[in-house]
Amino acid sequence: MKKIILAAIVATLSIACATTEEAPPPVSAMEKKALTGEGKEIIMEFAETLTGHVKGGMKSGGPVQTIEVCSKVAPSVAADLSEKYGVELGRTSLKLRNPDNAPDAWEKDVLLKFEARKAAGEDVKKMAYTEVVIEDGQQYFRMMKAIPTAEKPCMMCHAGKVKADIETKLGELYPNDKARGYKPGDIRGAFT
């Protein structure tokens, strides 16, 4: 008899929870670990695909050609992988080149935390952050992975001073470019 009553109470509680705007059940540690692994794989594919395009641009036309490749190819790669994996994938930064990549409030907070972690001596190459957030009653797994600024080819287009032909191309494609003044090892931005 107690089993039936308890089952009825549980069923009533389940119905009550389903009809109110309570938070969804928390994501387990195992689920978060699985999502983190999947996120890392997707970000790695994104990074490797972009790196391949950058190397191809450098070989075919040098840094000026690579700027053109980045402006056109990076958004389409993000869109293709987003569709392939059913996620929202992109890049963002505190110093934007493309205003379409502006961070939302959560991303900006994580980018600022990355900067603090770097200042405390953490290796930018290993820096990542994950969190399950609730927005409009829905749970979302969010992840960011820092993008370190490499000596080459990053500095050709992201240093404080760049060659005149690069400056001209950046001005054409990104008139409000703020993605300058980086040094090797800085946080260029993040995959999100």
Disulfide bonds with the S-S distance in Angstrom:
none
